Amino acid sequence: MVASRLPINYDSHEINPVEGGWLSTRQKDPVHSLVEDWYTTAEVAGTYGVEPAAVLRMIRRGRLPASKLGWVWVVHKDDMPSRWPPPNNA
């Protein structure tokens, strides 16, 4: 199993009521900044024109690095393979 690389940094956003708090126009939405570089298995499948089950199979076999977010597998954009199927690293 691949260790999680989810970029959770709660100190990156300061609450400042004068500036509008977390969702001021000068700051990114904190939830959006956490997920903008991550793709669900359905999004990965759509990118390569395969079924989501094929993506899950590659994750289970260790050929596609992924992290579990709740009950959803997500793949970081830097871990997206250049072609499908991903190369066998074992």
C-alpha positions as CSV (number, residue, x, y, z in Angstrom):
1,M,0.0,0.0,0.0
2,V,1.3,3.5,-0.9
3,A,1.6,6.0,1.9
4,S,-0.8,8.9,1.8
5,R,0.5,12.1,0.3
6,L,-2.6,14.2,0.9
7,P,-1.3,17.8,1.5
8,I,-3.1,18.7,4.7
9,N,-1.7,21.8,6.3
10,Y,-4.1,23.5,8.6
11,D,-1.6,26.3,9.4
12,S,-1.6,27.6,5.8
13,H,-4.8,29.7,6.2
14,E,-5.1,32.2,9.0
15,I,-8.5,33.3,10.2
16,N,-8.7,37.1,10.0
17,P,-12.2,38.5,10.4
18,V,-11.1,41.9,9.0
19,E,-9.8,40.4,5.8
20,G,-12.8,38.1,5.4
21,G,-11.6,35.0,7.1
22,W,-10.8,31.8,5.2
23,L,-12.8,32.6,2.1
24,S,-11.5,36.1,1.5
25,T,-10.7,37.1,-2.1
26,R,-7.0,37.1,-1.3
27,Q,-6.9,33.4,-0.4
28,K,-7.9,30.2,-2.1
29,D,-10.8,28.1,-0.8
30,P,-9.1,25.7,1.5
31,V,-11.1,22.7,0.3
32,H,-10.4,23.4,-3.3
33,S,-6.7,23.8,-2.7
34,L,-6.7,20.3,-1.1
35,V,-8.3,18.5,-4.0
36,E,-7.4,20.4,-7.2
37,D,-4.4,18.2,-7.9
38,W,-6.1,14.9,-7.2
39,Y,-8.3,12.8,-9.5
40,T,-10.9,10.2,-8.7
41,T,-10.9,6.8,-10.3
42,A,-13.7,7.8,-12.6
43,E,-11.7,10.9,-13.7
44,V,-8.6,8.7,-14.3
45,A,-10.7,6.2,-16.2
46,G,-12.2,9.0,-18.4
47,T,-8.7,10.3,-19.2
48,Y,-7.5,7.0,-20.6
49,G,-10.8,5.7,-21.9
50,V,-11.0,2.7,-19.7
51,E,-13.5,1.4,-17.1
52,P,-13.2,2.6,-13.5
53,A,-12.8,-1.1,-12.5
54,A,-9.5,-1.2,-14.5
55,V,-8.2,1.8,-12.5
56,L,-9.1,0.1,-9.2
57,R,-7.4,-3.1,-10.4
58,M,-4.2,-1.2,-11.1
59,I,-4.4,0.4,-7.7
60,R,-4.9,-3.0,-6.0
61,R,-2.0,-4.5,-7.9
62,G,0.3,-1.6,-6.9
63,R,0.8,-0.4,-10.4
64,L,-0.9,3.0,-9.8
65,P,-0.1,4.9,-6.6
66,A,-3.2,6.2,-4.9
67,S,-4.6,7.4,-1.6
68,K,-7.9,6.6,0.0
69,L,-10.0,9.6,0.9
70,G,-13.0,8.3,2.8
71,W,-14.3,5.5,0.6
72,V,-12.9,7.1,-2.6
73,W,-9.5,6.3,-4.1
74,V,-7.7,9.4,-5.5
75,V,-4.6,9.7,-7.7
76,H,-2.3,12.7,-7.5
77,K,-1.7,14.4,-10.9
78,D,2.1,13.7,-10.6
79,D,1.4,10.0,-10.3
80,M,-0.7,9.8,-13.5
81,P,1.0,7.5,-16.0
82,S,2.0,8.7,-19.4
83,R,0.2,5.7,-21.0
84,W,-2.3,3.1,-20.0
85,P,-1.8,0.5,-18.6
86,P,0.7,1.8,-16.2
87,P,4.1,0.1,-16.2
88,N,4.7,-2.8,-13.8
89,N,7.1,-1.5,-11.2
90,A,7.3,-4.8,-9.3
